């Protein structure tokens, strides 16, 4: 297995993890990935990149990590980020902004350090599953250790 930048960053932070490889068959959405891994969807998390417009016509970007079987509440996300509004980043901007492609986006190792928020349900598990930084690679890791390493905050982020 070729190490990704995500794996190197996590190893530098001395956080134990387990790398799980999978082959895409029918899709790249997080619920499908949970199925490939035979892991619970509520324990397999997806990384969503958002933007919030400012008065200067520029954007602030925020990263939200939520369970595969849930939808992001833009109201809760904006509240957690301390902004008035949030919208999903257009897909065509994902690679240039983060360095990651759709289906391989990780909250670790983006081109810039954006504020990261992890859904509070992640702490219900000893470990949770996040993208390893490329399609076909998922990491099993402690949410609390990851949050400490990347400066992420836990918040209620999903629709009920």
Backbone torsions as a table, in degrees:
resi	resn	phi	psi	omega
1	UNK	NA	131.2	177.3
2	UNK	-82.6	129.3	179.5
3	UNK	-71.9	138.1	175.6
4	UNK	-94.2	167.6	175.6
5	UNK	-58.8	-37.2	177.8
6	UNK	-58.1	-47.4	-179.1
7	UNK	-63.6	-41.3	179.4
8	UNK	-63.7	-42.5	179.3
9	UNK	-63.1	-44.2	-179.7
10	UNK	-65.6	-40.1	177.6
11	UNK	-65.4	-39.7	177.8
12	UNK	-61.4	-35.5	178.3
13	UNK	-79.2	-1.6	179.0
14	UNK	59.5	41.9	177.0
15	UNK	-102.5	124.4	176.6
16	UNK	-68.2	143.3	177.6
17	UNK	-152.2	165.8	175.2
18	UNK	-126.3	128.6	179.5
19	UNK	-91.9	131.3	178.9
20	UNK	-121.3	122.0	178.9
21	UNK	-99.1	147.8	178.7
22	UNK	-147.9	159.4	178.7
23	UNK	-109.0	123.9	177.2
24	UNK	-66.2	132.8	179.6
25	UNK	-119.0	-57.8	-173.6
26	UNK	-116.2	4.5	-179.6
27	UNK	159.4	171.0	-177.0
28	UNK	-119.1	1.8	-179.9
29	UNK	-65.6	156.2	-172.0
30	UNK	-62.6	-35.5	178.5
31	UNK	-66.2	-38.3	176.8
32	UNK	-65.6	-40.9	177.7
33	UNK	-61.6	-41.7	177.1
34	UNK	-57.2	-39.9	176.9
35	UNK	-64.7	-42.8	176.9
36	UNK	-57.6	-41.0	-176.5
37	UNK	-82.7	-11.9	-173.9
38	UNK	56.4	46.0	178.6
39	UNK	-121.0	155.2	179.0
40	UNK	-63.6	138.0	-180.0
41	UNK	-62.2	-32.4	-179.2
42	UNK	-73.8	-10.7	178.4
43	UNK	-106.8	-9.4	178.6
44	UNK	-102.2	118.5	-171.3
45	UNK	-108.1	149.4	177.4
46	UNK	-110.3	153.5	-179.3
47	UNK	-107.4	121.8	-179.1
48	UNK	-116.2	131.4	179.0
49	UNK	-106.6	131.6	-176.2
50	UNK	-125.4	170.4	175.5
51	UNK	-137.6	152.2	176.3
52	UNK	-131.6	127.1	-179.2
53	UNK	-77.1	146.1	178.2
54	UNK	-112.6	173.2	-179.4
55	UNK	-64.8	-19.1	-177.2
56	UNK	-92.5	13.3	179.5
57	UNK	64.6	21.3	172.4
58	UNK	-109.1	178.4	-177.3
59	UNK	-122.1	144.9	166.7
60	UNK	-102.8	143.9	-177.3
61	UNK	-116.4	144.9	-178.9
62	UNK	-138.9	148.9	-178.5
63	UNK	-117.0	131.3	179.7
64	UNK	-123.7	132.9	-177.9
65	UNK	-116.6	112.3	-173.3
66	UNK	-132.2	160.6	179.2
67	UNK	-59.1	147.3	-177.4
68	UNK	-58.1	-32.3	-174.5
69	UNK	-94.8	15.3	-178.5
70	UNK	-121.9	163.6	175.1
71	UNK	-112.5	144.7	178.0
72	UNK	-69.9	131.0	171.6
73	UNK	-87.5	112.4	-178.4
74	UNK	-64.9	-29.4	177.9
75	UNK	-67.0	-48.0	179.2
76	UNK	-66.9	-38.5	179.8
77	UNK	-63.2	-46.6	179.4
78	UNK	-61.8	-41.3	178.7
79	UNK	-62.1	-46.0	179.4
80	UNK	-61.3	-38.3	-177.7
81	UNK	-82.4	-12.2	179.7
82	UNK	74.5	33.0	179.1
83	UNK	-125.3	166.2	-177.9
84	UNK	-75.6	-38.2	-176.4
85	UNK	-146.6	155.3	178.9
86	UNK	-141.9	142.8	173.8
87	UNK	-139.1	157.0	178.8
88	UNK	-64.1	142.4	175.5
89	UNK	-67.6	132.8	175.6
90	UNK	-57.7	137.3	-175.2
91	UNK	-53.8	-37.6	-178.3
92	UNK	-65.4	-17.9	-179.9
93	UNK	-92.9	-10.2	-174.6
94	UNK	-60.6	-55.2	-178.0
95	UNK	-62.0	-49.4	180.0
96	UNK	-62.0	-34.0	-176.9
97	UNK	-80.4	-42.4	-171.7
98	UNK	-105.5	-26.0	-172.8
99	UNK	90.1	1.7	-178.3
100	UNK	-116.4	150.8	175.2
101	UNK	-94.7	159.5	175.3
102	UNK	-58.7	130.7	-178.5
103	UNK	95.4	-8.9	179.5
104	UNK	-135.9	21.7	-175.8
105	UNK	-85.3	126.0	-179.9
106	UNK	-116.3	150.0	175.5
107	UNK	-74.2	-5.0	-178.5
108	UNK	-106.5	132.3	170.2
109	UNK	81.0	25.8	175.3
110	UNK	-69.4	163.5	-179.0
111	UNK	-55.4	-35.8	177.3
112	UNK	-126.4	156.3	176.8
113	UNK	-86.8	101.7	176.9
114	UNK	-94.7	155.1	174.5
115	UNK	-60.8	133.6	-178.2
116	UNK	-117.8	135.2	177.7
117	UNK	-126.1	130.1	-179.2
118	UNK	-111.0	133.8	179.3
119	UNK	-58.6	137.1	-174.0
120	UNK	-60.6	-19.1	179.3
121	UNK	-68.7	-15.8	-179.8
122	UNK	-60.1	-30.9	-177.3
123	UNK	-76.1	-5.8	176.7
124	UNK	-73.7	-13.9	-176.6
125	UNK	-113.7	148.0	174.0
126	UNK	-60.0	-42.0	177.5
127	UNK	-138.0	156.7	172.5
128	UNK	-132.2	175.6	-173.1
129	UNK	-116.5	128.8	177.9
130	UNK	-133.0	165.0	178.0
131	UNK	-63.9	141.2	176.7
132	UNK	-88.7	6.3	175.6
133	UNK	101.8	3.9	173.9
134	UNK	-155.8	157.7	177.8
135	UNK	-63.3	130.9	179.1
136	UNK	95.4	7.4	179.8
137	UNK	-136.5	123.7	177.8
138	UNK	-126.2	143.8	178.4
139	UNK	-111.5	135.7	171.6
140	UNK	-96.1	123.2	-171.1
141	UNK	-154.3	157.4	175.2
142	UNK	-73.5	126.8	179.5
143	UNK	-63.2	-40.1	-177.9
144	UNK	-67.5	-42.4	178.1
145	UNK	-65.1	-41.1	178.6
146	UNK	-63.0	-46.1	-179.2
147	UNK	-59.3	-42.2	178.4
148	UNK	-62.5	-44.3	-176.7
149	UNK	-65.9	-36.7	-175.6
150	UNK	-106.4	3.0	178.6
151	UNK	72.0	28.7	-179.8
152	UNK	-80.4	156.6	176.4
153	UNK	-116.4	149.0	176.1
154	UNK	-94.0	141.1	179.7
155	UNK	-157.6	160.3	172.0
156	UNK	-77.7	112.9	-170.5
157	UNK	-121.2	-8.5	-170.4
158	UNK	-109.3	160.4	174.0
159	UNK	-67.5	145.7	-178.8
160	UNK	-79.0	NA	NA
